[in-house]
Amino acid sequence: MSERYPKIRIHARNGAVLLREGVNIRFYMRHSHRDLVHGVMRSLESCLRAVGSTALGWYDDGEGTWRKLDAVGWEHIRLELLEKRWPQVALRDALDGDLRYGFDYRGKALDEPPAADEPGAVSAVSFWLPTEFLEAHGPKHVRELALELAAPLPFCSGHAGVLPSSVNSICQAFSAKSASDASATRAWTSRTWGNTPGRSVRGYGYHIG
């Protein structure tokens, strides 16, 4: 790769990784979850085919506890997506700050309060890959994966690029409640990530391809 991006590894005193760079692929959809569920499930299946079925090993059970993503966990995720009108799904490869693979989905019923009172309300899905995946397969492959993930989704906007990734950064990035809040997330990203001279930052992070 001729273009380089900043390598970030911030460690705690005990050596644990608090922050690292990662590839983020994110889509915003101005649709209610009931119209998105099967597309989101197909995108997740595409991601798992690309990175391996064991890349994601933990899930948030919705009550503040992270649990092993075994057969019982996958059934929990399936029911969350199929039965909930406001599903929240968070999958991780690890529970420390060294986040490599991740999946987040926040579905909304846009015809119900409070979303019905927010003209710019959106459902959102996000995929995280380690930069090692980008380096091993190349930007073209990652771009093709992003297009495959996007194919079943009726998204109104999206982006793919290199961002700082950690459990905390994901939670903060997903605090945006509507498409209009994207500018606030961009401002937070700029403060956290900064710009590197000689490279153009368009929207979020360092874009791929």
Contacts in CASP RR format, 6 or more apart in sequence:
PFRMAT RR
TARGET T0000
AUTHOR 0000-0000-0000
METHOD contacts of the structure
MODEL  1
MSERYPKIRIHARNGAVLLREGVNIRFYMRHSHRDLVHGVMRSLESCLRA
VGSTALGWYDDGEGTWRKLDAVGWEHIRLELLEKRWPQVALRDALDGDLR
YGFDYRGKALDEPPAADEPGAVSAVSFWLPTEFLEAHGPKHVRELALELA
APLPFCSGHAGVLPSSVNSICQAFSAKSASDASATRAWTSRTWGNTPGRS
VRGYGYHIG
1 135 0 8 1.000
1 138 0 8 1.000
1 139 0 8 1.000
3 199 0 8 1.000
5 21 0 8 1.000
5 131 0 8 1.000
5 162 0 8 1.000
5 196 0 8 1.000
5 199 0 8 1.000
5 206 0 8 1.000
6 21 0 8 1.000
6 193 0 8 1.000
6 196 0 8 1.000
7 21 0 8 1.000
7 131 0 8 1.000
8 19 0 8 1.000
8 20 0 8 1.000
8 21 0 8 1.000
8 164 0 8 1.000
9 17 0 8 1.000
9 19 0 8 1.000
9 20 0 8 1.000
10 17 0 8 1.000
10 18 0 8 1.000
10 19 0 8 1.000
10 20 0 8 1.000
11 17 0 8 1.000
11 18 0 8 1.000
12 18 0 8 1.000
16 96 0 8 1.000
16 97 0 8 1.000
16 98 0 8 1.000
17 96 0 8 1.000
17 97 0 8 1.000
17 98 0 8 1.000
17 166 0 8 1.000
18 97 0 8 1.000
18 166 0 8 1.000
19 97 0 8 1.000
19 164 0 8 1.000
19 165 0 8 1.000
19 166 0 8 1.000
19 169 0 8 1.000
20 97 0 8 1.000
20 98 0 8 1.000
20 99 0 8 1.000
20 164 0 8 1.000
20 165 0 8 1.000
20 166 0 8 1.000
21 131 0 8 1.000
21 162 0 8 1.000
21 163 0 8 1.000
21 164 0 8 1.000
21 165 0 8 1.000
22 99 0 8 1.000
22 100 0 8 1.000
22 128 0 8 1.000
22 129 0 8 1.000
22 130 0 8 1.000
22 131 0 8 1.000
22 162 0 8 1.000
22 163 0 8 1.000
22 164 0 8 1.000
22 165 0 8 1.000
23 128 0 8 1.000
23 129 0 8 1.000
23 130 0 8 1.000
23 131 0 8 1.000
23 133 0 8 1.000
23 134 0 8 1.000
23 142 0 8 1.000
23 160 0 8 1.000
23 161 0 8 1.000
23 162 0 8 1.000
23 163 0 8 1.000
23 208 0 8 1.000
24 126 0 8 1.000
24 127 0 8 1.000
24 128 0 8 1.000
24 159 0 8 1.000
24 160 0 8 1.000
24 161 0 8 1.000
24 162 0 8 1.000
24 163 0 8 1.000
24 165 0 8 1.000
24 173 0 8 1.000
24 204 0 8 1.000
24 205 0 8 1.000
25 126 0 8 1.000
25 127 0 8 1.000
25 128 0 8 1.000
25 129 0 8 1.000
25 145 0 8 1.000
25 146 0 8 1.000
25 149 0 8 1.000
25 159 0 8 1.000
25 160 0 8 1.000
25 161 0 8 1.000
26 124 0 8 1.000
26 125 0 8 1.000
26 126 0 8 1.000
26 127 0 8 1.000
26 158 0 8 1.000
26 159 0 8 1.000
26 160 0 8 1.000
26 204 0 8 1.000
27 124 0 8 1.000
27 125 0 8 1.000
27 126 0 8 1.000
27 149 0 8 1.000
27 150 0 8 1.000
27 153 0 8 1.000
27 155 0 8 1.000
27 157 0 8 1.000
27 158 0 8 1.000
28 122 0 8 1.000
28 123 0 8 1.000
28 124 0 8 1.000
28 155 0 8 1.000
28 156 0 8 1.000
28 157 0 8 1.000
28 158 0 8 1.000
28 179 0 8 1.000
28 182 0 8 1.000
29 36 0 8 1.000
29 122 0 8 1.000
29 123 0 8 1.000
29 124 0 8 1.000
29 125 0 8 1.000
29 153 0 8 1.000
29 154 0 8 1.000
29 155 0 8 1.000
29 156 0 8 1.000
30 110 0 8 1.000
30 120 0 8 1.000
30 121 0 8 1.000
30 122 0 8 1.000
30 123 0 8 1.000
30 156 0 8 1.000
30 179 0 8 1.000
31 110 0 8 1.000
31 123 0 8 1.000
31 154 0 8 1.000
32 85 0 8 1.000
32 107 0 8 1.000
32 108 0 8 1.000
32 109 0 8 1.000
32 110 0 8 1.000
32 111 0 8 1.000
32 123 0 8 1.000
33 84 0 8 1.000
33 85 0 8 1.000
33 86 0 8 1.000
33 87 0 8 1.000
33 107 0 8 1.000
33 108 0 8 1.000
33 109 0 8 1.000
33 123 0 8 1.000
34 85 0 8 1.000
34 109 0 8 1.000
35 154 0 8 1.000
36 107 0 8 1.000
36 123 0 8 1.000
36 153 0 8 1.000
36 154 0 8 1.000
37 81 0 8 1.000
37 82 0 8 1.000
37 87 0 8 1.000
38 152 0 8 1.000
39 152 0 8 1.000
39 153 0 8 1.000
40 81 0 8 1.000
40 105 0 8 1.000
40 125 0 8 1.000
40 152 0 8 1.000
40 153 0 8 1.000
41 81 0 8 1.000
42 152 0 8 1.000
43 125 0 8 1.000
43 127 0 8 1.000
43 149 0 8 1.000
43 150 0 8 1.000
43 151 0 8 1.000
43 152 0 8 1.000
43 153 0 8 1.000
44 103 0 8 1.000
46 145 0 8 1.000
46 148 0 8 1.000
46 149 0 8 1.000
47 103 0 8 1.000
47 127 0 8 1.000
47 145 0 8 1.000
47 149 0 8 1.000
48 55 0 8 1.000
48 56 0 8 1.000
50 145 0 8 1.000
50 148 0 8 1.000
51 101 0 8 1.000
51 129 0 8 1.000
51 133 0 8 1.000
55 93 0 8 1.000
55 100 0 8 1.000
55 101 0 8 1.000
56 69 0 8 1.000
56 91 0 8 1.000
56 92 0 8 1.000
56 93 0 8 1.000
56 101 0 8 1.000
56 102 0 8 1.000
56 103 0 8 1.000
57 68 0 8 1.000
57 69 0 8 1.000
57 91 0 8 1.000
57 92 0 8 1.000
57 93 0 8 1.000
58 66 0 8 1.000
58 67 0 8 1.000
58 68 0 8 1.000
58 69 0 8 1.000
58 91 0 8 1.000
58 92 0 8 1.000
58 93 0 8 1.000
58 94 0 8 1.000
58 95 0 8 1.000
59 66 0 8 1.000
59 67 0 8 1.000
59 69 0 8 1.000
59 73 0 8 1.000
59 76 0 8 1.000
59 77 0 8 1.000
59 89 0 8 1.000
59 90 0 8 1.000
59 91 0 8 1.000
59 92 0 8 1.000
60 66 0 8 1.000
60 88 0 8 1.000
60 89 0 8 1.000
60 90 0 8 1.000
61 67 0 8 1.000
61 76 0 8 1.000
62 88 0 8 1.000
66 92 0 8 1.000
66 95 0 8 1.000
67 73 0 8 1.000
69 77 0 8 1.000
69 91 0 8 1.000
77 89 0 8 1.000
77 91 0 8 1.000
80 87 0 8 1.000
80 88 0 8 1.000
80 89 0 8 1.000
81 87 0 8 1.000
81 89 0 8 1.000
81 105 0 8 1.000
85 109 0 8 1.000
85 112 0 8 1.000
86 107 0 8 1.000
86 108 0 8 1.000
86 109 0 8 1.000
87 105 0 8 1.000
87 106 0 8 1.000
87 107 0 8 1.000
88 105 0 8 1.000
88 106 0 8 1.000
88 107 0 8 1.000
89 103 0 8 1.000
89 104 0 8 1.000
89 105 0 8 1.000
90 103 0 8 1.000
90 104 0 8 1.000
90 170 0 8 1.000
91 102 0 8 1.000
91 103 0 8 1.000
91 104 0 8 1.000
92 99 0 8 1.000
92 101 0 8 1.000
92 102 0 8 1.000
92 167 0 8 1.000
93 99 0 8 1.000
93 100 0 8 1.000
93 101 0 8 1.000
93 102 0 8 1.000
94 100 0 8 1.000
95 167 0 8 1.000
97 166 0 8 1.000
97 167 0 8 1.000
99 128 0 8 1.000
99 165 0 8 1.000
99 166 0 8 1.000
99 167 0 8 1.000
99 170 0 8 1.000
100 128 0 8 1.000
100 129 0 8 1.000
100 130 0 8 1.000
100 132 0 8 1.000
101 128 0 8 1.000
101 129 0 8 1.000
101 130 0 8 1.000
102 126 0 8 1.000
102 127 0 8 1.000
102 128 0 8 1.000
102 170 0 8 1.000
103 125 0 8 1.000
103 126 0 8 1.000
103 127 0 8 1.000
103 128 0 8 1.000
104 124 0 8 1.000
104 125 0 8 1.000
104 126 0 8 1.000
104 170 0 8 1.000
104 174 0 8 1.000
105 123 0 8 1.000
105 124 0 8 1.000
105 125 0 8 1.000
105 126 0 8 1.000
106 123 0 8 1.000
106 124 0 8 1.000
106 125 0 8 1.000
106 174 0 8 1.000
107 123 0 8 1.000
107 124 0 8 1.000
108 115 0 8 1.000
108 121 0 8 1.000
108 122 0 8 1.000
108 123 0 8 1.000
109 115 0 8 1.000
110 116 0 8 1.000
110 121 0 8 1.000
110 123 0 8 1.000
115 121 0 8 1.000
118 177 0 8 1.000
118 178 0 8 1.000
119 178 0 8 1.000
120 178 0 8 1.000
120 179 0 8 1.000
120 180 0 8 1.000
121 177 0 8 1.000
121 178 0 8 1.000
122 156 0 8 1.000
122 178 0 8 1.000
122 179 0 8 1.000
124 174 0 8 1.000
124 176 0 8 1.000
125 153 0 8 1.000
126 170 0 8 1.000
126 173 0 8 1.000
126 174 0 8 1.000
127 149 0 8 1.000
128 165 0 8 1.000
128 170 0 8 1.000
129 142 0 8 1.000
131 162 0 8 1.000
133 142 0 8 1.000
134 142 0 8 1.000
134 162 0 8 1.000
134 208 0 8 1.000
139 208 0 8 1.000
139 209 0 8 1.000
140 209 0 8 1.000
142 160 0 8 1.000
142 208 0 8 1.000
143 160 0 8 1.000
143 208 0 8 1.000
143 209 0 8 1.000
146 160 0 8 1.000
146 208 0 8 1.000
156 179 0 8 1.000
157 179 0 8 1.000
157 182 0 8 1.000
159 203 0 8 1.000
159 204 0 8 1.000
159 205 0 8 1.000
159 207 0 8 1.000
160 207 0 8 1.000
160 208 0 8 1.000
161 204 0 8 1.000
161 205 0 8 1.000
161 206 0 8 1.000
161 207 0 8 1.000
161 208 0 8 1.000
162 205 0 8 1.000
162 206 0 8 1.000
162 208 0 8 1.000
163 169 0 8 1.000
163 173 0 8 1.000
163 189 0 8 1.000
163 193 0 8 1.000
163 204 0 8 1.000
163 205 0 8 1.000
164 189 0 8 1.000
164 192 0 8 1.000
164 193 0 8 1.000
169 192 0 8 1.000
172 188 0 8 1.000
173 185 0 8 1.000
173 188 0 8 1.000
173 189 0 8 1.000
175 181 0 8 1.000
175 185 0 8 1.000
176 182 0 8 1.000
176 184 0 8 1.000
176 185 0 8 1.000
185 204 0 8 1.000
186 203 0 8 1.000
186 204 0 8 1.000
189 204 0 8 1.000
189 205 0 8 1.000
190 201 0 8 1.000
193 205 0 8 1.000
194 201 0 8 1.000
195 201 0 8 1.000
199 206 0 8 1.000
END
